[in-house]
Amino acid sequence: MKFLVTIGLALLLLTLESVVVQQLGLAISRIDVTVVLVAFLAMRATTLEGAISSFSVGYLLDLMSGQPTGLFTFLAVLTFLVGKLVVSLVEVRGRVAFVLFAMGADVGHGVLASFFTWLTTKEVGSASALLPGLPLQVTLTGVAAAFLYPLLRRFEASQDRTSSAGLLR
């Protein structure tokens, strides 16, 4: 996927996520669409393109979340790199495999976010309040991954067609 398409899609999905989470009244959980994007980038993008896109997606999440600046930027790039390693070891094809891959990435992302929040906050128990909502968050992220997979594949296919047509000219 191209960089600008990824950023535009991330902005759209983060906006939709914030509206849906607010309308559903989810106080301790969220739908982590950024992890779905980063997981797809780990499967399909080159290392440099995926790392830059993951950095940008994580930065957008930092801006919209209110958490300490740099936390989700770092975690998005780390999730991308670990996902790239996992994809090199395990075959991830199809919607079900992608959903499981995205859910696994979300577990790691959520646990690390809680850990680093615990390290950087002075309030007692603030980071441990995130962990009870993690199973619901992972489930909602899996549902979002199932719905987003065909859309992401379509964007990828349209980008491949335009780039290959340019090489033939």
DRENGUVEX-212317 format. One record per residue (C-alpha): x, y, z. Coordinates in steps of 0.5 Angstrom, whole numbers, padded with zeros to 4 digits, always signed. Each point is the difference from the previous one (the first is absolute). Example, Ala and Ser with C-alpha at 12.3 -4.5 7.8 and 13.67 -1.06 7.14 Angstrom:
2
+0025-0009+0016;+0002+0007-0002;
END
This chain:
169
+0000+0000+0000;+0002+0007-0001;+0002+0005+0005;-0005+0005-0001;-0006-0005-0001;+0002-0003+0007;+0000+0006+0003;-0006+0002-0002;-0003-0007+0001;+0003+0001+0007;-0003+0007+0001;-0007-0003-0002;+0000-0006+0004;+0002+0004+0007;-0005+0005-0001;-0005-0006-0001;+0003-0004+0006;-0001+0006+0004;-0007+0001-0002;-0002-0007+0001;+0003-0001+0007;-0003+0006+0002;-0007-0002-0002;+0001-0007+0003;+0002+0003+0006;+0006-0004+0001;+0004+0003+0005;+0006-0005+0001;+0000-0003-0006;+0001+0002-0008;+0000-0002-0007;+0008+0000-0002;-0001+0001-0007;+0007+0003+0000;+0003-0007+0002;-0004-0003-0006;+0003+0005-0005;+0007-0002+0003;-0001-0007+0000;-0002+0000-0008;+0006+0005-0001;+0005-0006+0003;-0003-0005-0005;+0000+0004-0006;+0005+0006+0000;+0007+0001-0001;+0004+0001+0007;+0001+0007-0002;-0006+0002-0002;-0004-0004+0006;+0005+0003+0005;-0002+0007-0002;-0007-0001-0001;-0001-0004+0007;+0004+0006+0003;-0005+0005-0003;-0006-0004+0002;+0003-0001+0007;+0001+0008+0000;-0007+0001-0002;-0003-0004+0006;+0005+0003+0004;-0003+0007-0002;-0007-0003+0001;+0000-0004+0006;+0003+0005+0005;+0005-0005+0003;+0008+0002+0001;+0002+0002-0007;+0005-0005-0003;-0003-0006+0003;-0005-0002-0006;+0005+0002-0005;+0005-0005+0003;-0005-0005+0001;-0002+0000-0007;+0007-0001-0003;+0002-0005+0005;-0007-0004-0002;+0002+0001-0007;+0007-0003+0001;-0002-0006+0004;-0006-0001-0005;+0005+0000-0005;+0004-0005+0003;-0006-0004+0002;-0003+0000-0008;+0007-0003-0002;+0000-0006+0005;-0008-0001-0001;-0004+0000-0006;-0006+0005+0001;-0005-0001-0006;-0007+0001+0000;-0005+0004+0004;+0000-0005+0006;+0007+0000+0001;+0001+0008-0001;-0005+0001+0006;+0004-0005+0004;+0006+0004-0002;-0003+0007+0002;-0003-0003+0006;+0007-0003+0003;+0003+0007-0002;-0005+0004+0004;+0001-0005+0006;+0007+0002+0000;-0001+0007-0002;-0005+0001+0006;+0005-0003+0005;+0005+0004-0002;-0004+0006+0000;-0002-0001+0007;+0007-0002+0002;+0003+0006-0002;-0006+0004+0002;+0002-0003+0007;+0007+0002+0000;-0001+0007-0002;-0006+0002+0004;+0000+0002+0008;-0007-0002+0001;-0001-0007+0003;-0004-0004-0003;-0001+0004-0007;+0003-0005-0004;-0003-0006+0003;-0007+0003-0002;+0002-0001-0007;+0001-0008+0000;-0007-0002+0002;-0003+0003-0006;+0005-0004-0004;-0004-0006-0002;-0006+0004-0003;+0005+0005-0003;+0003-0006-0004;-0006-0003-0002;-0003+0007-0003;+0007+0000-0003;-0001-0007-0003;-0007+0002-0003;+0003+0007-0003;+0005-0004-0003;-0005-0005-0003;-0004+0006-0003;+0007+0004-0002;+0003-0006-0004;-0003+0000-0006;+0000+0008+0000;+0008+0000+0001;+0001-0006-0005;-0004+0005-0005;+0004+0006+0001;+0006-0004-0001;-0002-0003-0006;-0002+0007-0003;+0007+0002+0002;+0003-0006-0003;-0003+0002-0007;+0001+0007+0000;+0008-0001+0001;+0001-0006-0005;-0004+0004-0005;+0005+0006+0001;+0006-0005-0001;-0003-0002-0007;+0000+0007-0003;
END
